[in-house]
Amino acid sequence: MADVILKPTGNFDLTVEAEVVTPDNFAGKNADEIGKLLVWQGPAEYPLSDFFSVEGNGGSSAEDTTIIIDGDIPRVKRIGQEMTAGKILVKGSVGMHTGSTMSGGEIIVEGDSESWAGMDMKGGSIHIKGNAKDHIGCAYRGSWKGMTGGRITVDGDAVSQVGGGLAGGEIIIGGSVKHFSGIRINGGLLVIKGNAFRTVGAEMTGGTIVVGGCIERFTPGFTMEGVESDLKFGDIECPGEYKKFTGDYAIPQKGKGVMYVSCDNNECL
């Protein structure tokens, strides 16, 4: 496995669009060639070396290439976009659209993530060890179908519209969320280990949602089917007792999803 180390050195007053930062694009290139790859800042393109120092050469293939970004880059967008293999490690926080439309490989973010991480993701894994903002694993605006495969793990909190349009794959949020999580999902698995404020699973027609904390404002249109204990989805375990609901019956589609809600934290339901 070949390591390419990028260290932020440039002016990020304007955000940088860096979709070229993938193992696919770095494979087979030396440090000088990698530094000459072009990124957008505002209306113009600049070489990657204007913003990062580059150490190391890419591997013979994407699978054999690891990219290590040594520092915070919250003003750099699209890291890992469309990647198919290999690994990206960000030793800090990262900007919007990290891992969007990726189909393979692994992204680890040791800090926080801005919005839209894993948008329309098809495969691979994203692990955000801090907090994340809105639209994690969500469909693109105007689309009804979002993430179809892979796994996104957020150790901390996320904000709103997590997993919107989820059609496959898995999203695990270790903390709490705000509004519209799992809106319009039709497949896949969304696990929220903390609390959710409102509108969880609105317009869902398939898939599974698990909420381990309290839902402050439960979504109308769901029917309770019973109680189940110690849920398990592959290697994902959700211990405890859960009330099982199906829905959303507020919309006419025949397909319905399943939502499990913690009994202990939702006694009023």
C-alpha positions as CSV (number, residue, x, y, z in Angstrom):
1,M,0.0,0.0,0.0
2,A,1.4,3.4,-1.1
3,D,0.8,6.5,1.1
4,V,0.3,10.0,-0.3
5,I,0.4,12.7,2.4
6,L,-1.3,16.0,1.7
7,K,-0.7,18.9,4.2
8,P,-2.9,22.1,3.8
9,T,-0.7,25.1,3.0
10,G,-2.9,27.3,0.8
11,N,-5.4,30.1,1.2
12,F,-8.9,28.6,1.7
13,D,-10.8,31.9,2.1
14,L,-12.9,30.7,-0.9
15,T,-13.8,27.0,-0.8
16,V,-11.9,24.6,-2.9
17,E,-13.6,21.9,-5.1
18,A,-11.2,19.0,-4.8
19,E,-13.0,16.0,-6.4
20,V,-9.6,15.0,-7.9
21,V,-8.5,13.9,-4.4
22,T,-9.3,10.2,-4.7
23,P,-7.1,7.0,-4.9
24,D,-8.4,6.5,-8.4
25,N,-6.9,9.8,-9.6
26,F,-3.6,9.4,-7.6
27,A,-2.9,5.8,-8.6
28,G,0.1,5.5,-11.0
29,K,1.2,9.1,-10.4
30,N,4.2,10.5,-8.6
31,A,4.1,13.4,-6.1
32,D,4.9,16.0,-8.8
33,E,2.1,14.7,-11.1
34,I,-0.4,14.6,-8.2
35,G,0.5,18.2,-7.4
36,K,-0.3,19.3,-10.9
37,L,-3.9,17.9,-10.8
38,L,-6.4,20.8,-11.1
39,V,-8.9,21.9,-8.5
40,W,-11.5,24.7,-8.6
41,Q,-11.5,27.8,-6.4
42,G,-14.2,30.3,-7.4
43,P,-14.2,30.8,-11.2
44,A,-10.7,29.4,-11.8
45,E,-8.7,26.2,-11.8
46,Y,-5.4,25.9,-9.9
47,P,-2.9,23.1,-9.3
48,L,-3.5,21.0,-6.1
49,S,0.0,22.0,-5.0
50,D,-1.2,25.6,-4.5
51,F,-3.2,24.4,-1.6
52,F,-1.4,21.3,-0.3
53,S,2.2,20.0,-0.1
54,V,2.4,16.5,-1.6
55,E,4.6,13.7,-0.2
56,G,4.8,10.2,-1.6
57,N,3.6,8.5,-4.8
58,G,0.4,6.8,-5.7
59,G,0.2,3.0,-5.8
60,S,-0.1,0.9,-8.9
61,S,-3.9,0.9,-8.5
62,A,-6.5,2.7,-6.5
63,E,-6.8,-0.3,-4.2
64,D,-3.1,0.1,-3.4
65,T,-3.3,3.8,-2.7
66,T,-3.9,5.5,0.7
67,I,-4.3,9.3,0.9
68,I,-3.6,10.9,4.3
69,I,-4.7,14.5,4.7
70,D,-2.8,15.9,7.6
71,G,-4.9,18.8,8.9
72,D,-8.3,20.4,9.1
73,I,-9.9,21.1,5.7
74,P,-13.5,22.3,6.4
75,R,-13.3,24.6,3.4
76,V,-12.4,21.8,0.9
77,K,-15.3,20.1,-0.8
78,R,-15.8,16.7,-2.5
79,I,-12.8,14.8,-1.1
80,G,-13.3,11.2,-2.2
81,Q,-16.1,11.9,-4.6
82,E,-16.8,9.0,-7.0
83,M,-13.9,6.9,-5.5
84,T,-14.1,3.2,-6.2
85,A,-11.3,1.7,-4.1
86,G,-8.4,2.6,-1.7
87,K,-8.5,4.6,1.5
88,I,-8.6,8.3,2.5
89,L,-7.7,9.3,6.1
90,V,-8.4,12.9,7.1
91,K,-6.6,13.8,10.3
92,G,-9.0,16.7,11.1
93,S,-12.4,18.0,9.9
94,V,-13.6,17.9,6.3
95,G,-15.8,20.0,4.0
96,M,-19.0,19.3,2.1
97,H,-19.8,16.3,-0.2
98,T,-17.1,14.1,1.2
99,G,-17.5,10.7,-0.4
100,S,-20.4,11.7,-2.6
101,T,-21.4,9.0,-5.1
102,M,-18.5,6.8,-4.0
103,S,-18.9,3.1,-4.9
104,G,-16.0,1.5,-3.0
105,G,-13.1,2.1,-0.7
106,E,-12.9,3.6,2.8
107,I,-12.9,7.2,4.1
108,I,-12.1,7.9,7.7
109,V,-12.6,11.5,9.1
110,E,-11.0,11.9,12.6
111,G,-12.8,15.3,13.1
112,D,-16.2,16.7,12.0
113,S,-17.9,16.7,8.6
114,E,-19.8,19.4,6.8
115,S,-23.1,18.6,5.0
116,W,-23.8,16.1,2.3
117,A,-21.3,13.4,3.2
118,G,-22.0,10.2,1.3
119,M,-24.7,11.8,-0.9
120,D,-26.0,9.2,-3.4
121,M,-23.4,6.7,-2.1
122,K,-23.3,3.3,-3.8
123,G,-20.7,1.3,-1.8
124,G,-17.7,1.5,0.4
125,S,-17.6,3.0,3.9
126,I,-17.4,6.5,5.5
127,H,-16.5,6.8,9.2
128,I,-16.9,10.2,10.7
129,K,-15.5,10.2,14.3
130,G,-16.8,13.6,15.2
131,N,-20.1,15.3,14.4
132,A,-21.7,15.8,11.0
133,K,-24.1,18.4,9.6
134,D,-27.1,18.1,7.3
135,H,-28.0,15.6,4.5
136,I,-25.7,12.7,5.5
137,G,-26.3,9.9,3.0
138,C,-29.1,11.9,1.4
139,A,-30.5,12.1,-2.1
140,Y,-29.4,14.9,-4.3
141,R,-31.9,17.8,-4.3
142,G,-34.7,17.1,-6.7
143,S,-34.1,13.3,-6.6
144,W,-36.3,10.8,-4.8
145,K,-33.6,8.1,-4.6
146,G,-30.5,8.5,-2.4
147,M,-27.9,6.2,-1.0
148,T,-28.1,2.7,-2.4
149,G,-25.2,0.9,-0.8
150,G,-22.3,1.0,1.6
151,R,-22.1,2.2,5.2
152,I,-21.8,5.6,6.8
153,T,-21.0,5.8,10.5
154,V,-21.1,9.0,12.5
155,D,-19.8,8.6,16.1
156,G,-21.3,11.9,17.2
157,D,-24.4,13.9,16.3
158,A,-25.8,14.8,12.9
159,V,-28.3,17.5,12.1
160,S,-31.3,17.3,9.7
161,Q,-32.4,15.1,6.8
162,V,-30.1,12.2,7.5
163,G,-30.7,9.4,5.0
164,G,-33.3,11.3,3.0
165,G,-34.4,9.0,0.1
166,L,-32.3,6.1,1.5
167,A,-32.8,3.1,-0.8
168,G,-30.0,0.7,0.4
169,G,-26.9,0.5,2.6
170,E,-26.6,1.5,6.2
171,I,-26.3,4.7,8.2
172,I,-25.5,4.6,11.9
173,I,-25.6,7.8,14.0
174,G,-24.0,7.4,17.4
175,G,-25.5,10.6,18.8
176,S,-28.7,12.6,18.2
177,V,-30.3,14.2,15.2
178,K,-32.8,17.0,14.5
179,H,-35.4,17.1,11.7
180,F,-36.7,14.8,8.9
181,S,-34.3,11.9,9.4
182,G,-35.2,9.1,7.1
183,I,-37.7,11.2,5.1
184,R,-38.9,9.3,2.0
185,I,-36.7,6.2,2.6
186,N,-37.6,3.1,0.6
187,G,-34.8,0.7,1.6
188,G,-31.7,0.2,3.7
189,L,-31.2,0.8,7.4
190,L,-30.9,4.0,9.5
191,V,-29.9,3.6,13.1
192,I,-30.0,6.7,15.4
193,K,-28.7,5.7,18.8
194,G,-29.5,9.1,20.4
195,N,-32.6,11.3,20.3
196,A,-34.5,12.7,17.3
197,F,-36.5,15.9,17.4
198,R,-39.3,15.4,14.8
199,T,-40.6,13.9,11.6
200,V,-38.6,10.7,11.6
201,G,-39.5,8.5,8.7
202,A,-42.0,10.8,7.1
203,E,-43.3,9.4,3.7
204,M,-41.2,6.3,4.1
205,T,-42.3,3.4,1.9
206,G,-39.7,0.8,2.8
207,G,-36.5,0.2,4.8
208,T,-35.9,0.2,8.5
209,I,-35.3,2.9,11.1
210,V,-34.2,2.4,14.7
211,V,-34.2,5.2,17.3
212,G,-32.6,4.3,20.6
213,G,-33.4,7.6,22.2
214,C,-36.5,9.8,22.5
215,I,-38.5,11.1,19.6
216,E,-39.8,14.4,20.8
217,R,-42.5,14.8,18.1
218,F,-43.6,11.5,16.7
219,T,-44.6,11.4,13.0
220,P,-48.4,10.8,12.4
221,G,-49.2,8.0,10.0
222,F,-47.6,5.1,11.9
223,T,-49.3,2.1,13.4
224,M,-47.8,0.1,16.3
225,E,-47.4,-3.6,15.5
226,G,-45.9,-4.9,18.8
227,V,-42.7,-5.0,20.8
228,E,-39.4,-6.7,19.9
229,S,-36.2,-7.0,21.9
230,D,-32.4,-6.9,21.2
231,L,-32.5,-6.1,17.5
232,K,-29.8,-7.3,15.2
233,F,-29.1,-6.3,11.6
234,G,-26.0,-8.2,10.4
235,D,-23.2,-7.0,12.7
236,I,-25.3,-4.0,14.0
237,E,-26.8,-4.7,17.4
238,C,-29.5,-2.6,19.1
239,P,-30.0,-4.0,22.6
240,G,-33.1,-3.3,24.6
241,E,-36.9,-3.3,24.0
242,Y,-38.4,-1.5,21.0
243,K,-41.9,-0.6,19.9
244,K,-42.4,-1.7,16.3
245,F,-44.3,0.6,14.0
246,T,-45.1,0.4,10.3
247,G,-45.8,3.4,8.0
248,D,-46.1,6.0,6.7
249,Y,-49.8,5.4,6.2
250,A,-50.3,9.2,5.6
251,I,-49.3,8.7,1.9
252,P,-51.0,6.4,-0.6
253,Q,-48.1,4.2,-1.7
254,K,-48.7,0.5,-0.9
255,G,-45.1,-0.1,0.4
256,K,-44.5,0.6,4.0
257,G,-41.4,0.8,6.1
258,V,-40.6,-0.4,9.7
259,M,-39.6,1.9,12.5
260,Y,-38.4,0.6,15.9
261,V,-38.5,3.1,18.8
262,S,-37.0,2.5,22.3
263,C,-39.6,1.6,24.8
264,D,-37.7,3.0,27.8
265,N,-37.3,6.4,26.2
266,N,-40.7,6.7,24.5
267,E,-43.2,5.6,27.2
268,C,-45.8,8.1,25.9
269,L,-46.1,6.3,22.5
